[in-house]
Amino acid sequence: MNPIDHTNRSTYILLAIGLTVQIVTYAIVPDNPLALVSALFGVCSVVLCAEGKWLTFFFGFGQILTYTYLCWLERFYAGIAMNSFYFLSQIYGIYSWRRLLREHADRPSSEVIPFRRLRPIVFISIVVALLLLSVVTGFLLQRYTNDSQPYLDALTTVPAIGAQILMVLAYREQWLIWLAIDLLYVAMWWQAESYCMVAQYLFWCINATYGMFRWSR
């Protein structure tokens, strides 16, 4: 394991940019007010995650609850199921990250999470499994529900569950999966014409890149 460095100025700049982008987007293209609230919670959550701060989970709870309702409005049923899983994983994540912090309290950067790395073959196997499960899930959504975008919904849901598990367990490779997922979310919410969500996931793409850089140092 390697520690992430102390919070630096670039993190605060990234957070300020993310919050500003969401507010400006909402001002230019008004949306459901809950979309803005969800996006603001989400920005705080992902930036804190990239920094390895366990407080990410508290902002995550707010983002999950608001985002679930938005998915219900758009009939993204896989997204609703995913957020139910997210809610439970957030609870375990608090326990898991706090335990890691206690176990490595003697590190110079003891207030941030130590991270793990997957072997390449393990990571590739995980990605292949997630893609196969996504195809199956998309087929089931198309056949048995009125999901408005079944395969895109599945491709943003199943891999996200895998990435969330890797995040809770503090594996660096989560960021590669999140980046791919966030790009798909941009397409999904663009088609749904929810531009606050589009702005959120564009920012999340930037944050996933930043998170991978930070967790690789």
C-alpha positions as CSV (number, residue, x, y, z in Angstrom):
1,M,0.0,0.0,0.0
2,N,1.0,3.6,-0.6
3,P,-0.4,6.7,1.0
4,I,-1.9,9.6,-0.8
5,D,-0.3,12.9,0.0
6,H,-1.9,15.6,2.1
7,T,-4.7,17.6,0.5
8,N,-3.1,20.2,-1.8
9,R,-4.2,23.4,-3.4
10,S,-5.1,21.7,-6.7
11,T,-7.8,19.7,-4.9
12,Y,-9.5,22.8,-3.6
13,I,-9.3,24.4,-7.1
14,L,-10.9,21.3,-8.6
15,L,-13.7,21.4,-6.1
16,A,-14.3,25.1,-6.7
17,I,-14.4,24.5,-10.5
18,G,-16.8,21.6,-10.2
19,L,-19.2,23.5,-8.0
20,T,-19.1,26.6,-10.2
21,V,-19.7,24.6,-13.4
22,Q,-22.8,23.0,-11.9
23,I,-24.3,26.3,-10.7
24,V,-23.5,28.1,-14.0
25,T,-25.0,25.2,-16.0
26,Y,-28.2,25.3,-13.9
27,A,-28.4,29.1,-14.4
28,I,-28.0,28.8,-18.2
29,V,-30.1,25.7,-18.7
30,P,-32.7,25.5,-15.9
31,D,-33.5,21.9,-14.8
32,N,-35.2,20.1,-12.0
33,P,-33.7,21.8,-8.9
34,L,-33.0,18.4,-7.4
35,A,-30.6,17.8,-10.3
36,L,-28.5,20.7,-9.1
37,V,-28.6,19.6,-5.5
38,S,-27.6,16.1,-6.6
39,A,-24.8,17.4,-8.8
40,L,-23.4,19.6,-6.0
41,F,-23.4,16.6,-3.6
42,G,-21.8,14.5,-6.3
43,V,-19.0,17.0,-7.0
44,C,-18.0,17.1,-3.3
45,S,-18.2,13.4,-3.0
46,V,-16.0,12.5,-6.0
47,V,-13.3,15.2,-5.2
48,L,-13.0,14.0,-1.6
49,C,-12.8,10.4,-2.9
50,A,-10.0,11.3,-5.3
51,E,-8.2,12.9,-2.3
52,G,-8.7,9.7,-0.3
53,K,-10.8,11.5,2.4
54,W,-13.4,9.2,4.1
55,L,-15.8,12.1,4.4
56,T,-16.6,11.4,0.7
57,F,-19.2,8.9,2.0
58,F,-21.3,11.5,3.8
59,F,-21.7,13.6,0.6
60,G,-22.3,10.4,-1.2
61,F,-25.4,9.7,0.8
62,G,-26.9,13.0,-0.3
63,Q,-26.0,12.4,-3.9
64,I,-27.5,8.8,-3.9
65,L,-30.9,9.8,-2.4
66,T,-31.4,12.7,-4.9
67,Y,-30.0,10.9,-7.9
68,T,-32.3,7.9,-7.2
69,Y,-35.4,10.1,-7.5
70,L,-34.1,11.6,-10.8
71,C,-33.6,8.1,-12.2
72,W,-37.2,7.3,-11.2
73,L,-38.4,10.3,-13.1
74,E,-36.5,9.2,-16.2
75,R,-37.4,5.5,-15.9
76,F,-33.7,4.4,-15.5
77,Y,-34.6,1.3,-13.5
78,A,-31.1,-0.2,-13.4
79,G,-29.9,3.1,-12.0
80,I,-32.4,2.9,-9.2
81,A,-31.2,-0.6,-8.4
82,M,-27.6,0.5,-8.5
83,N,-28.2,3.3,-6.1
84,S,-29.8,0.9,-3.6
85,F,-26.5,-1.0,-3.7
86,Y,-24.6,2.3,-3.4
87,F,-26.5,3.2,-0.3
88,L,-25.5,-0.1,1.4
89,S,-21.9,0.1,0.2
90,Q,-21.6,3.6,1.6
91,I,-22.3,2.3,5.0
92,Y,-19.7,-0.5,4.6
93,G,-17.3,2.0,3.0
94,I,-17.2,4.2,6.1
95,Y,-16.3,1.2,8.2
96,S,-13.7,-0.1,5.7
97,W,-11.9,3.2,5.2
98,R,-11.9,4.1,8.9
99,R,-10.4,0.8,9.7
100,L,-7.7,1.3,7.1
101,L,-6.9,4.7,8.6
102,R,-6.6,3.2,12.1
103,E,-4.4,0.4,10.9
104,H,-2.0,2.9,9.2
105,A,-2.3,5.7,11.7
106,D,1.5,5.9,12.0
107,R,1.9,7.1,8.3
108,P,2.9,10.7,7.6
109,S,-0.5,11.2,5.7
110,S,-2.5,9.4,8.3
111,E,-5.7,11.4,7.6
112,V,-6.1,10.0,4.1
113,I,-6.7,6.5,2.9
114,P,-3.9,4.1,1.9
115,F,-4.6,2.4,-1.5
116,R,-4.2,-1.0,-3.0
117,R,-3.4,-2.1,-6.6
118,L,-4.8,-5.0,-8.6
119,R,-2.7,-7.3,-10.8
120,P,-3.3,-6.6,-14.5
121,I,-4.8,-10.0,-15.2
122,V,-7.2,-9.6,-12.3
123,F,-8.3,-6.2,-13.5
124,I,-8.8,-7.4,-17.1
125,S,-10.9,-10.4,-15.8
126,I,-13.1,-8.0,-13.8
127,V,-13.6,-5.8,-16.8
128,V,-14.6,-8.7,-19.1
129,A,-17.0,-10.0,-16.5
130,L,-18.6,-6.6,-16.0
131,L,-19.1,-6.2,-19.7
132,L,-20.8,-9.6,-20.1
133,L,-23.1,-8.9,-17.2
134,S,-24.0,-5.6,-18.7
135,V,-25.1,-7.1,-22.0
136,V,-27.3,-9.7,-20.1
137,T,-28.8,-6.9,-17.9
138,G,-29.5,-4.7,-21.0
139,F,-31.3,-7.6,-22.7
140,L,-33.4,-8.2,-19.6
141,L,-34.3,-4.5,-19.2
142,Q,-35.3,-4.3,-22.9
143,R,-37.4,-7.4,-22.7
144,Y,-39.2,-7.0,-19.4
145,T,-39.3,-3.3,-18.6
146,N,-40.1,0.0,-20.3
147,D,-36.6,1.3,-19.6
148,S,-36.0,4.2,-22.0
149,Q,-32.3,3.3,-22.7
150,P,-31.9,-0.3,-21.6
151,Y,-28.4,-1.1,-22.8
152,L,-26.9,2.2,-22.0
153,D,-28.6,2.0,-18.6
154,A,-27.0,-1.4,-18.0
155,L,-23.6,-0.3,-19.2
156,T,-23.6,2.5,-16.7
157,T,-25.0,0.4,-13.9
158,V,-23.2,-3.0,-13.8
159,P,-19.6,-1.6,-14.2
160,A,-20.5,1.1,-11.6
161,I,-21.3,-1.6,-9.1
162,G,-17.9,-3.1,-9.8
163,A,-16.1,0.2,-9.5
164,Q,-17.9,1.0,-6.3
165,I,-16.7,-2.3,-4.7
166,L,-13.2,-1.4,-5.8
167,M,-13.6,2.1,-4.3
168,V,-14.8,0.7,-1.0
169,L,-11.9,-1.7,-0.9
170,A,-9.5,1.2,-1.8
171,Y,-8.2,-0.2,-5.2
172,R,-6.6,2.3,-7.5
173,E,-8.0,0.7,-10.7
174,Q,-11.5,1.9,-9.8
175,W,-10.7,5.2,-11.5
176,L,-10.3,3.6,-15.0
177,I,-13.7,2.0,-14.7
178,W,-15.3,5.3,-13.4
179,L,-13.9,7.2,-16.3
180,A,-15.5,4.9,-18.8
181,I,-18.8,4.9,-16.9
182,D,-18.8,8.7,-16.6
183,L,-18.4,9.1,-20.4
184,L,-21.4,6.8,-20.9
185,Y,-23.4,8.8,-18.4
186,V,-22.7,11.9,-20.3
187,A,-24.4,10.3,-23.4
188,M,-27.3,8.9,-21.3
189,W,-28.2,12.2,-19.6
190,W,-27.7,14.2,-22.8
191,Q,-30.3,12.1,-24.5
192,A,-32.6,12.7,-21.4
193,E,-31.9,16.5,-21.8
194,S,-30.8,16.9,-18.2
195,Y,-27.9,19.2,-18.7
196,C,-27.0,19.6,-15.0
197,M,-26.4,15.9,-15.0
198,V,-24.4,16.2,-18.2
199,A,-22.2,18.8,-16.6
200,Q,-21.8,16.7,-13.5
201,Y,-20.6,13.7,-15.4
202,L,-18.2,15.7,-17.6
203,F,-16.7,17.0,-14.4
204,W,-16.6,13.5,-13.0
205,C,-14.6,12.5,-16.1
206,I,-12.0,15.1,-15.2
207,N,-12.1,14.0,-11.5
208,A,-11.6,10.3,-12.5
209,T,-8.5,11.3,-14.4
210,Y,-7.3,13.4,-11.5
211,G,-8.1,10.5,-9.0
212,M,-6.0,8.1,-11.1
213,F,-3.1,10.5,-11.1
214,R,-3.3,11.1,-7.3
215,W,-3.7,7.4,-6.4
216,S,-0.8,6.5,-8.7
217,R,1.7,8.9,-7.1
